[in-house]
Amino acid sequence: MPLDTASTYGQTLLRTDGRRWNELRRISASISTQPSTDGSSQFVMGNTVVVCNIVGPREGRGQRDTNNALIETEVTVAPFAQTDRRRRTKGDKRVQELQTTISSAFQAHLFTHLYPRSSITISLHVLSLDGALLASCLNAASLALVDAGVPMPSILAAVTSGVITSTDGITPSDPILDLNNSEELELPFLSVGTVSGLSEHQEDKVSVLIMESRIQIGQNGKKLEAMLAVGVDGCKQVRTIMGEVVRTHGTRILRGRK
C-alpha cells in the first residue's frame, strides 16, 4: 500500500517526496526557446513541463473591443503527459476552464490599452503533468509575454497550496506549498497567482485565485486563510526565480551585442 501524506506527515513532518511544508519543488525556466515566434518559454516545476509560444500583438479580426487588445489562450495537453495517457480534446471541460482563467488573468494584468484592435495569442503545450497545472501555465505564459515585449506592471507568478487535515481531529491542520499530483488527488488545494506591488512598501496583489477542491470554511483552524498565506509567500519565491531567469537572459543578449 503506497504511503499518503495525511498519515505520514504527522510522524515525520515530511511529505512523501521528502519536502517540508514550505518547500518548492525544483524549478527551472528558459525564455526565447522558439526563435520563430514573437515570444516563447519553457517552465519546469518538479515533473511538470510546460512550453509556451506567443503570437502578437497583431491585428485582430472581427474584434468588438476597439480600445484594448484581446488575449486568446490555447492549451494542449499531450497524451503522454500523464500515466493514464488520456487524450484531452479542445472540448474538454478542464481545458476550457484553463483557457478562460488564463485569458482573464492576463487580460486584466497586461497593458492591453497600448494595442487597440489587436490580439495576443498564448499557446501552451503541457508535455509532462505532475500537479500545479494552472500555476505552471501561468508562469510559462508570463515569461513568454516578457520575451515578446508585451508591457506589464510586474511578473505574474503562481503556485499551489493545500492543507493536511489531521486524522485524529485534535492536531491542527498544516498548510503545504506546491503540491504534486498525488497530493492534489488526496488533499484540498488552491491555485493562487500574485503580482508585486508598485513599490517596495506595497503588498503583493492576488490576481488569480482558484479553489480546486472543496474545503470547510469558518472552522477554528482557519484552513483557507492558512492556505492563502502560504500560497502568497510561495508566489514571492517563484517570482524571484523567474526574475533571475529574465535578468540572466537579458545579460546574455547584451553580451552578445558587444
BAFI-3210 file (N, C-alpha, C; in Angstrom, 3 decimals, decimal comma, padded with zeros to 6 digits):
// residues 258
n [1|2|3|4|5|6|7|8|9|10|11|12|13|14|15|16|17|18|19|20|21|22|23|24|25|26|27|28|29|30|31|32|33|34|35|36|37|38|39|40|41|42|43|44|45|46|47|48|49|50|51|52|53|54|55|56|57|58|59|60|61|62|63|64|65|66|67|68|69|70|71|72|73|74|75|76|77|78|79|80|81|82|83|84|85|86|87|88|89|90|91|92|93|94|95|96|97|98|99|100|101|102|103|104|105|106|107|108|109|110|111|112|113|114|115|116|117|118|119|120|121|122|123|124|125|126|127|128|129|130|131|132|133|134|135|136|137|138|139|140|141|142|143|144|145|146|147|148|149|150|151|152|153|154|155|156|157|158|159|160|161|162|163|164|165|166|167|168|169|170|171|172|173|174|175|176|177|178|179|180|181|182|183|184|185|186|187|188|189|190|191|192|193|194|195|196|197|198|199|200|201|202|203|204|205|206|207|208|209|210|211|212|213|214|215|216|217|218|219|220|221|222|223|224|225|226|227|228|229|230|231|232|233|234|235|236|237|238|239|240|241|242|243|244|245|246|247|248|249|250|251|252|253|254|255|256|257|258]
n.u [000,847|000,704|002,358|000,673|000,222|-001,285|-001,274|001,405|002,681|002,229|003,917|006,550|006,824|007,429|006,790|005,648|007,534|009,754|009,941|009,614|006,886|006,858|008,394|009,394|009,178|011,797|012,616|012,954|013,624|013,413|013,748|012,889|012,927|011,868|012,731|011,243|008,822|006,970|007,392|008,573|008,812|009,972|008,872|009,588|008,406|009,077|008,098|006,458|006,103|005,928|005,500|005,498|004,231|004,071|002,063|001,836|001,635|-000,885|-002,864|-006,274|-009,023|-012,320|-012,790|-014,494|-013,913|-012,492|-010,624|-008,816|-006,406|-007,100|-006,889|-006,090|-006,199|-004,732|-004,680|-002,926|-002,755|-000,498|-000,937|000,836|001,503|000,573|000,329|-001,941|-002,358|-004,365|-006,293|-006,848|-009,196|-010,013|-012,526|-012,653|-013,662|-011,980|-009,786|-010,987|-011,707|-009,175|-008,188|-009,976|-009,516|-006,771|-006,773|-008,449|-006,944|-004,575|-005,698|-006,549|-004,152|-002,084|-000,921|-003,111|-004,337|-002,521|-002,397|-004,668|-007,439|-006,172|-004,761|-003,526|-002,090|-001,830|-000,185|-000,123|001,611|001,437|003,754|004,501|002,904|002,567|001,023|000,083|-000,919|-002,361|-000,908|001,690|001,194|000,432|002,835|004,616|003,417|003,634|006,427|006,901|005,461|006,936|009,256|008,210|007,942|005,681|004,173|003,881|002,894|004,315|005,891|003,712|003,270|002,642|001,383|000,622|-001,219|-001,995|-003,724|-003,079|-005,126|-005,634|-005,846|-006,820|-008,386|-007,662|-005,031|-003,752|-004,458|-002,103|-000,757|000,514|002,930|003,053|001,932|002,260|001,102|-000,013|-000,553|-002,453|-004,597|-005,317|-005,556|-007,238|-006,848|-005,615|-005,085|-003,050|-002,247|-000,086|000,783|003,472|003,608|003,361|005,363|008,092|007,020|004,420|002,071|001,925|-000,440|-003,294|-003,944|-004,997|-007,109|-008,061|-010,084|-009,466|-010,662|-013,082|-013,501|-013,948|-015,170|-014,719|-013,982|-012,165|-009,549|-008,972|-008,434|-008,521|-007,489|-004,879|-003,896|-003,993|-002,194|000,234|000,395|000,642|003,125|004,670|004,417|006,024|008,557|008,649|008,455|010,869|012,679|011,854|012,346|015,130|015,742|014,908|016,640|019,128|018,890|018,643|021,148|022,774|022,021|022,862|025,612|026,146|025,825|027,985]
n.v [-001,194|002,176|005,022|007,788|011,345|012,425|010,499|010,054|012,494|013,628|012,179|012,424|014,994|015,452|015,383|012,982|013,061|013,948|016,657|019,626|021,483|024,074|024,088|024,422|022,541|021,484|024,074|025,248|027,336|028,812|031,248|032,497|030,146|029,329|030,656|031,408|032,443|035,224|035,398|033,146|030,372|028,007|026,200|024,526|022,761|020,790|017,688|018,639|019,983|022,696|024,289|027,393|029,533|032,718|034,697|037,700|041,120|041,441|042,442|042,319|040,280|040,917|041,955|043,135|044,923|047,966|049,384|047,994|045,310|041,902|038,980|035,733|032,273|029,095|025,815|022,834|019,506|016,988|013,556|011,790|013,041|012,303|009,354|007,840|008,355|009,877|011,399|014,697|016,719|019,768|020,395|019,547|019,896|020,721|021,763|023,918|025,457|026,130|027,690|029,861|030,955|031,686|033,523|035,523|036,330|037,488|039,352|041,297|041,914|042,710|045,582|046,222|048,326|049,666|048,446|048,737|047,224|044,830|041,497|039,001|035,923|033,170|030,232|027,192|024,291|021,311|019,136|017,334|016,244|016,721|017,727|021,116|022,385|024,672|026,742|026,356|026,835|029,545|030,702|029,996|031,325|033,962|034,402|034,033|036,154|038,281|037,837|038,376|041,064|042,376|044,902|045,039|045,463|043,952|040,734|038,038|035,584|032,230|029,587|026,503|025,650|023,712|021,886|019,858|017,786|016,774|013,417|012,643|014,677|016,417|017,415|020,387|021,551|021,585|023,810|023,320|023,729|024,002|021,482|018,090|015,706|013,417|014,425|016,359|014,778|013,785|015,791|018,866|021,797|024,887|027,200|029,974|033,178|035,953|039,453|041,746|044,621|048,168|049,564|049,068|049,073|048,324|045,659|042,394|041,777|039,767|038,141|035,927|033,427|030,332|027,916|024,641|022,403|021,218|022,724|023,096|026,068|028,528|027,228|026,687|026,243|027,771|027,089|027,906|030,528|030,032|028,469|030,352|032,301|030,881|030,298|032,872|033,661|031,678|032,434|034,691|033,522|032,056|034,151|035,442|033,558|033,486|036,135|036,167|034,477|036,032|038,251|037,004|036,116|038,578|039,699|037,955|038,540|041,220|040,925|039,539|041,478|043,114]
n.w [000,000|-000,953|000,539|002,078|002,293|004,429|006,490|007,116|007,527|010,059|011,713|010,777|009,835|007,239|003,763|001,266|-000,762|000,525|001,072|003,118|004,667|003,555|001,265|-002,118|-005,188|-007,449|-009,629|-012,889|-015,688|-018,957|-021,555|-024,859|-026,382|-028,783|-031,614|-033,855|-033,094|-031,622|-028,913|-026,404|-024,117|-021,650|-018,919|-015,969|-013,293|-010,798|-011,901|-013,836|-016,986|-019,126|-022,196|-023,832|-026,354|-027,933|-029,995|-031,513|-030,299|-032,768|-035,617|-034,868|-035,874|-036,613|-034,071|-031,231|-029,180|-029,409|-028,035|-026,507|-026,492|-027,339|-025,456|-026,219|-025,550|-025,934|-024,958|-024,851|-023,982|-023,899|-024,865|-023,628|-021,310|-018,800|-016,731|-017,306|-019,942|-021,124|-023,626|-024,136|-025,569|-027,421|-026,595|-024,009|-020,658|-018,534|-019,939|-021,286|-019,073|-018,066|-020,207|-020,206|-017,648|-017,757|-019,891|-018,840|-016,625|-017,734|-019,391|-017,644|-016,459|-018,253|-020,144|-022,056|-023,309|-024,803|-027,224|-029,205|-030,928|-031,460|-031,137|-028,929|-028,825|-026,753|-026,634|-025,124|-024,279|-022,703|-021,683|-019,722|-016,784|-013,432|-011,263|-010,199|-012,555|-013,593|-012,333|-013,393|-016,098|-016,036|-015,123|-017,186|-019,347|-018,493|-018,534|-021,280|-022,372|-021,395|-022,886|-025,397|-025,254|-024,348|-022,546|-018,972|-015,525|-013,601|-013,098|-013,323|-011,016|-010,020|-007,890|-006,175|-003,213|-000,324|002,280|005,075|006,691|009,969|011,135|013,616|014,519|016,518|016,415|014,953|011,605|008,922|006,558|003,210|000,583|-002,982|-004,399|-005,523|-008,024|-006,739|-004,196|-004,807|-005,536|-003,126|-001,127|-000,141|-002,157|-003,558|-006,288|-006,684|-007,892|-007,997|-008,242|-007,953|-005,764|-006,611|-005,408|-003,062|-000,538|-000,759|-000,566|-002,139|-004,747|-005,148|-008,072|-009,364|-008,189|-007,572|-006,295|-006,126|-005,059|-002,660|000,584|004,072|005,526|008,033|010,340|013,422|012,809|010,568|007,798|005,083|005,141|005,994|003,870|001,800|002,725|002,751|000,045|-001,155|-000,126|-001,324|-003,999|-004,081|-003,853|-006,244|-008,105|-007,669|-008,681|-011,376|-012,111|-011,954|-014,073|-016,262|-016,012|-016,353|-018,994|-020,314|-019,744|-021,168|-023,790|-024,029|-023,762|-026,096|-028,019|-027,838]
ca.u [000,000|001,565|002,230|-000,060|000,735|-002,052|-000,957|002,826|003,211|002,178|005,001|007,873|006,776|007,920|005,846|006,074|008,713|010,851|009,942|008,895|005,604|007,007|009,433|009,007|009,899|012,842|012,064|013,881|012,900|014,212|012,935|013,375|013,196|011,400|013,032|010,297|007,639|007,202|007,872|008,472|009,428|009,767|008,836|009,602|008,171|009,065|007,968|005,526|006,822|005,023|006,128|004,565|004,550|003,257|001,898|001,237|000,344|-001,141|-004,180|-007,361|-010,062|-013,669|-012,753|-015,503|-013,292|-011,573|-009,748|-007,847|-006,061|-007,810|-005,996|-006,625|-005,360|-004,915|-003,981|-002,861|-002,130|-000,043|-001,452|001,861|001,841|000,220|000,472|-003,126|-002,328|-005,686|-006,252|-007,749|-009,516|-010,299|-013,818|-012,555|-014,089|-010,815|-009,000|-011,710|-011,596|-007,821|-008,079|-010,731|-008,840|-005,519|-007,110|-008,978|-005,864|-003,674|-006,478|-006,557|-002,797|-001,265|-001,317|-003,750|-004,792|-001,472|-002,541|-006,095|-007,820|-005,143|-004,945|-002,325|-002,437|-000,964|-000,289|000,524|001,714|001,816|004,487|004,512|001,997|002,648|000,480|000,290|-001,106|-002,704|000,209|002,782|000,779|000,511|004,245|005,199|002,862|004,185|007,790|006,837|004,995|008,104|010,120|007,561|007,992|004,375|004,356|003,083|003,433|005,264|005,731|002,674|003,784|001,569|001,776|-000,491|-001,059|-003,035|-003,749|-003,114|-006,077|-005,247|-006,766|-007,399|-009,284|-007,129|-003,856|-004,134|-004,143|-000,900|-000,738|001,699|003,176|003,448|001,520|002,426|-000,160|-000,578|-001,085|-003,666|-005,678|-005,612|-005,764|-007,830|-005,801|-005,995|-004,054|-003,049|-001,264|000,033|001,669|004,111|003,105|004,025|006,545|008,574|006,234|003,095|001,983|001,558|-001,869|-003,747|-004,530|-005,737|-007,379|-008,975|-010,190|-009,529|-011,456|-013,913|-012,921|-014,850|-014,787|-015,282|-013,544|-011,149|-008,245|-008,795|-007,663|-008,424|-006,577|-003,514|-003,525|-003,763|-000,970|001,365|000,450|001,172|004,557|005,293|004,473|007,212|009,723|008,624|008,740|012,307|013,337|011,521|013,065|016,532|015,811|014,809|017,880|020,211|018,710|018,971|022,600|023,359|021,783|023,718|026,992|026,261|025,828|029,255]
ca.v [000,000|003,357|005,985|009,004|012,475|012,662|009,539|010,054|013,817|013,879|011,477|012,838|016,392|015,449|014,853|011,713|013,263|014,411|018,107|020,186|022,076|025,338|023,941|024,248|021,553|022,061|024,943|025,748|028,006|029,460|032,017|032,524|028,770|029,181|031,936|031,741|033,068|036,544|035,163|031,727|030,000|026,662|026,266|023,201|022,761|019,371|016,874|019,306|020,716|023,461|025,130|028,451|030,373|033,918|035,297|039,013|041,671|041,540|043,000|041,396|040,159|040,874|042,238|044,117|045,938|048,764|050,143|047,110|044,068|040,708|037,873|034,414|031,209|027,730|024,861|021,480|018,551|015,823|012,289|011,126|013,891|011,585|007,899|007,230|008,664|010,356|012,415|015,815|017,481|021,177|020,488|019,061|020,927|021,209|022,585|025,165|026,235|026,676|028,737|031,029|031,536|032,319|034,702|036,562|036,821|038,372|040,470|042,331|042,192|043,361|046,919|045,956|049,570|050,143|047,744|048,658|046,458|043,809|040,241|038,308|034,509|032,402|028,795|026,435|022,859|020,590|017,934|016,417|016,789|016,142|018,724|022,555|022,620|026,073|027,584|026,233|027,504|030,983|031,090|029,888|032,399|035,237|034,516|034,186|037,516|039,139|037,648|039,032|042,507|042,934|045,608|044,626|046,112|043,050|039,344|037,294|034,295|031,418|028,364|025,836|025,395|022,838|021,748|018,484|017,678|015,733|012,281|012,476|015,781|017,231|018,109|021,415|021,300|022,270|024,129|022,900|024,531|023,358|020,078|017,256|015,121|012,523|015,248|017,010|013,793|013,414|016,920|020,088|022,733|026,014|027,815|031,412|033,941|037,301|040,417|042,559|045,975|049,186|049,998|048,056|049,112|047,784|044,211|041,757|041,706|038,480|038,306|034,701|032,568|029,262|026,810|023,451|021,360|021,717|022,811|023,710|027,423|029,009|026,426|027,339|026,104|028,762|026,400|028,682|031,649|029,500|028,084|031,558|032,945|030,087|030,460|034,203|033,620|030,855|033,213|035,545|032,700|031,742|035,375|035,678|032,653|033,932|037,374|035,837|033,928|037,162|039,037|036,220|036,144|039,922|039,862|037,186|039,281|042,400|040,485|039,148|042,657|043,839]
ca.w [000,000|-001,012|001,617|001,771|003,062|005,645|007,541|007,448|007,827|011,493|012,398|010,307|009,375|005,872|002,783|000,685|-001,597|001,358|001,276|004,248|004,294|002,832|000,255|-003,506|-005,974|-008,304|-010,671|-013,898|-016,769|-020,001|-022,488|-026,246|-026,789|-030,163|-032,263|-034,920|-032,516|-031,034|-027,562|-026,063|-022,842|-021,115|-017,459|-015,356|-011,849|-010,460|-013,109|-014,740|-018,027|-019,976|-023,215|-024,213|-027,507|-028,037|-031,318|-031,344|-030,731|-034,198|-035,900|-034,591|-036,900|-036,069|-032,643|-030,837|-028,334|-030,213|-027,147|-025,853|-027,173|-026,886|-025,096|-026,553|-024,979|-026,410|-024,091|-025,390|-023,063|-024,655|-024,309|-022,805|-020,169|-017,591|-016,839|-017,894|-021,378|-021,524|-024,666|-023,852|-026,769|-027,179|-025,928|-022,636|-019,710|-017,797|-020,852|-021,491|-017,837|-018,037|-021,213|-019,756|-016,486|-018,177|-020,686|-017,951|-015,771|-018,467|-019,921|-016,613|-015,981|-019,266|-020,603|-023,353|-023,936|-025,713|-028,506|-029,559|-032,119|-031,673|-030,401|-028,467|-028,666|-025,862|-026,921|-024,062|-024,550|-021,491|-022,084|-018,581|-015,770|-012,092|-010,359|-010,448|-013,982|-013,825|-011,898|-014,357|-017,334|-015,800|-015,049|-018,520|-020,168|-018,029|-019,066|-022,732|-022,648|-021,174|-024,043|-026,534|-025,079|-024,008|-021,268|-017,819|-014,316|-012,954|-013,497|-012,626|-010,544|-009,450|-007,200|-005,499|-001,780|000,204|003,726|005,566|007,785|010,918|011,181|014,942|014,812|017,616|015,900|013,992|010,205|008,460|005,130|002,478|-000,613|-004,234|-004,344|-006,705|-008,484|-005,732|-003,114|-005,293|-005,513|-001,747|-000,225|-000,714|-002,544|-004,400|-007,122|-006,457|-008,646|-007,472|-008,884|-006,928|-005,624|-007,402|-004,665|-002,121|000,681|-001,038|-000,548|-003,401|-005,010|-005,680|-009,394|-009,692|-007,027|-007,971|-005,344|-006,967|-004,409|-001,569|001,911|005,034|005,904|009,294|011,471|014,253|012,198|009,508|006,776|003,850|005,363|006,045|002,515|001,009|003,202|002,266|-001,399|-001,480|000,150|-002,359|-005,243|-003,994|-004,165|-007,675|-008,848|-007,562|-009,627|-012,730|-012,346|-012,203|-015,431|-017,192|-015,937|-016,962|-020,448|-020,770|-019,689|-022,275|-025,031|-024,043|-024,012|-027,498|-028,899|-027,738]
c.u [000,882|001,311|001,424|000,384|000,033|-001,639|000,503|003,347|003,245|003,318|006,381|007,968|007,421|006,863|006,427|007,300|009,879|010,880|009,235|007,692|005,754|008,059|008,826|009,738|010,975|012,193|013,189|013,070|013,887|013,259|013,644|013,769|012,770|011,632|012,010|009,039|008,001|007,738|007,681|009,173|009,181|009,879|008,698|009,443|008,033|009,098|006,942|006,308|005,811|005,848|005,095|005,110|003,575|003,242|001,177|002,120|000,262|-002,565|-005,262|-008,413|-011,428|-013,728|-013,723|-014,899|-012,236|-010,568|-008,654|-007,559|-006,827|-006,818|-006,702|-005,653|-005,744|-004,061|-004,070|-002,106|-001,762|-000,584|-000,458|002,231|001,561|000,313|-000,748|-003,236|-003,707|-005,545|-007,311|-007,953|-009,795|-011,633|-013,822|-012,865|-012,920|-009,963|-009,679|-011,638|-010,215|-007,687|-008,792|-010,027|-007,577|-005,801|-007,603|-007,874|-004,976|-004,419|-006,498|-005,151|-001,973|-001,786|-001,921|-004,209|-003,745|-001,574|-004,014|-006,307|-006,773|-005,494|-003,582|-002,725|-001,387|-001,205|000,543|000,464|002,250|002,453|004,544|003,705|002,132|002,217|000,802|000,137|-001,377|-001,543|001,361|002,449|000,867|001,960|004,906|004,699|003,441|005,597|007,783|006,368|006,106|009,046|009,546|007,566|006,659|004,487|003,380|003,676|004,463|005,006|004,642|003,214|002,671|002,129|000,522|-000,166|-002,243|-002,957|-003,860|-004,011|-005,687|-006,303|-007,437|-008,360|-008,804|-005,937|-004,277|-003,698|-002,965|-001,020|000,552|001,741|003,554|003,172|001,863|001,095|-000,794|-001,171|-002,366|-004,851|-006,162|-006,084|-006,516|-006,737|-006,388|-004,800|-004,166|-001,934|-001,256|000,936|002,238|003,523|003,918|005,288|006,931|007,712|004,820|003,131|001,619|000,043|-002,219|-004,464|-005,384|-005,909|-008,461|-008,942|-010,444|-010,368|-012,226|-013,150|-013,910|-014,296|-015,435|-014,891|-012,455|-009,764|-007,950|-007,952|-007,455|-007,443|-005,119|-003,032|-003,185|-002,470|000,265|001,520|001,033|002,676|005,296|005,406|005,682|008,475|009,796|008,967|010,229|013,076|013,093|012,254|014,536|016,714|015,779|016,091|019,051|020,117|019,048|020,460|023,281|023,172|022,703|025,172|027,183|026,315|027,145|030,277]
c.v [001,243|004,296|007,183|010,083|012,620|011,740|009,608|011,415|014,090|013,234|012,030|014,319|016,544|014,864|013,616|011,856|013,864|015,897|018,475|020,965|023,315|025,274|023,733|023,057|022,254|022,836|025,378|026,333|028,594|030,182|032,077|031,124|028,500|030,497|032,348|032,425|034,435|036,445|033,703|031,480|028,531|026,749|024,860|023,368|021,318|018,534|017,439|020,193|021,376|024,322|026,130|029,224|031,532|034,383|036,621|039,921|041,796|042,046|041,951|041,421|040,023|041,152|043,352|045,249|046,679|049,532|049,295|045,902|042,899|039,584|036,555|033,348|029,864|026,795|023,471|020,595|017,304|014,539|011,593|011,944|013,194|010,093|007,244|007,472|009,055|011,479|013,483|016,632|018,934|021,368|019,989|020,199|021,534|022,129|023,928|026,059|026,875|027,850|030,005|031,729|032,282|033,579|035,842|037,168|037,818|039,517|041,628|042,757|042,995|044,760|046,793|047,229|050,149|049,496|047,631|047,894|045,411|042,557|039,651|036,869|033,812|030,920|028,024|024,951|022,174|019,273|016,895|017,055|016,005|017,196|020,148|022,888|024,095|026,990|027,534|026,931|029,021|031,461|031,037|031,014|033,750|035,443|034,721|035,586|038,534|039,043|038,328|040,543|043,146|043,609|045,129|045,259|045,263|041,643|038,692|035,912|033,542|030,150|027,747|025,692|024,563|022,779|020,270|018,447|016,522|014,640|012,123|013,588|016,697|018,062|019,158|021,069|022,150|022,568|023,645|023,651|023,635|021,857|019,361|016,559|014,222|013,305|015,956|016,053|013,501|014,582|018,046|021,105|023,834|026,465|029,320|032,032|035,375|038,138|041,302|043,957|046,968|049,702|048,902|047,989|048,544|046,262|043,670|041,668|040,363|038,728|037,118|033,896|031,572|028,170|025,532|022,335|021,978|021,730|023,513|025,060|027,765|028,187|027,171|027,273|027,121|028,190|027,268|029,846|031,186|029,091|029,309|032,255|032,204|030,245|031,798|034,259|032,770|031,578|034,145|034,761|032,382|032,980|035,714|034,812|033,108|035,231|037,143|035,257|035,053|037,988|038,303|036,237|037,522|040,190|039,130|037,924|040,491|042,037|040,096|040,324|043,420|043,312]
c.w [000,000|000,147|001,162|002,736|004,397|006,786|007,990|007,901|009,330|012,262|012,027|009,984|007,998|004,961|002,102|-000,208|-000,819|001,614|002,576|003,742|003,417|001,735|-001,126|-004,119|-006,815|-009,447|-011,600|-015,043|-017,751|-020,938|-023,835|-026,699|-028,230|-030,894|-033,317|-034,396|-031,952|-029,617|-027,206|-024,741|-022,575|-019,607|-016,909|-013,851|-011,397|-011,723|-014,077|-015,693|-018,953|-020,916|-023,697|-025,404|-027,567|-029,491|-031,132|-030,508|-032,253|-034,398|-035,677|-035,666|-036,236|-034,585|-032,296|-030,015|-029,143|-029,359|-026,511|-026,731|-026,552|-026,635|-025,387|-026,066|-025,569|-025,563|-024,713|-024,397|-023,856|-024,037|-023,392|-021,573|-018,846|-017,833|-017,478|-019,396|-021,900|-022,539|-024,364|-025,126|-026,402|-026,467|-024,499|-021,661|-018,955|-018,666|-021,088|-020,255|-017,719|-019,000|-020,771|-018,606|-016,891|-018,991|-019,802|-017,098|-016,505|-019,151|-018,927|-016,212|-016,983|-019,585|-021,998|-024,046|-024,886|-027,096|-028,869|-030,859|-032,477|-030,877|-030,063|-028,162|-027,818|-026,135|-025,903|-024,388|-023,291|-021,913|-020,975|-017,463|-014,471|-011,071|-010,788|-011,925|-014,267|-013,458|-012,899|-015,668|-017,181|-015,771|-016,418|-019,426|-019,778|-018,565|-020,578|-023,125|-022,400|-022,370|-025,275|-026,426|-024,792|-022,643|-020,204|-016,572|-013,586|-013,462|-012,666|-012,289|-009,833|-008,831|-006,600|-004,019|-001,314|001,715|004,075|006,789|008,688|010,963|012,538|015,311|015,924|017,144|014,876|012,571|009,771|006,971|004,495|001,156|-001,788|-004,213|-005,640|-007,017|-007,430|-004,564|-003,542|-005,294|-004,100|-000,887|-000,917|-001,016|-003,407|-005,221|-006,969|-007,285|-008,168|-008,371|-007,785|-006,914|-006,431|-006,719|-003,677|-000,867|000,479|-001,064|-001,932|-003,521|-005,630|-007,003|-009,810|-008,417|-007,407|-006,914|-006,124|-006,359|-003,246|-000,252|002,828|005,484|007,239|010,496|012,241|013,625|011,116|008,370|005,541|003,998|005,377|004,660|001,670|001,418|002,700|000,756|-001,819|-001,230|-000,883|-003,683|-005,242|-004,342|-005,656|-008,500|-008,795|-008,555|-011,065|-013,068|-012,639|-013,603|-016,461|-017,184|-016,573|-018,477|-021,005|-020,773|-020,831|-023,600|-025,137|-024,315|-025,479|-028,448|-028,827|-028,741]
res [m|p|l|d|t|a|s|t|y|g|q|t|l|l|r|t|d|g|r|r|w|n|e|l|r|r|i|s|a|s|i|s|t|q|p|s|t|d|g|s|s|q|f|v|m|g|n|t|v|v|v|c|n|i|v|g|p|r|e|g|r|g|q|r|d|t|n|n|a|l|i|e|t|e|v|t|v|a|p|f|a|q|t|d|r|r|r|r|t|k|g|d|k|r|v|q|e|l|q|t|t|i|s|s|a|f|q|a|h|l|f|t|h|l|y|p|r|s|s|i|t|i|s|l|h|v|l|s|l|d|g|a|l|l|a|s|c|l|n|a|a|s|l|a|l|v|d|a|g|v|p|m|p|s|i|l|a|a|v|t|s|g|v|i|t|s|t|d|g|i|t|p|s|d|p|i|l|d|l|n|n|s|e|e|l|e|l|p|f|l|s|v|g|t|v|s|g|l|s|e|h|q|e|d|k|v|s|v|l|i|m|e|s|r|i|q|i|g|q|n|g|k|k|l|e|a|m|l|a|v|g|v|d|g|c|k|q|v|r|t|i|m|g|e|v|v|r|t|h|g|t|r|i|l|r|g|r|k]
***
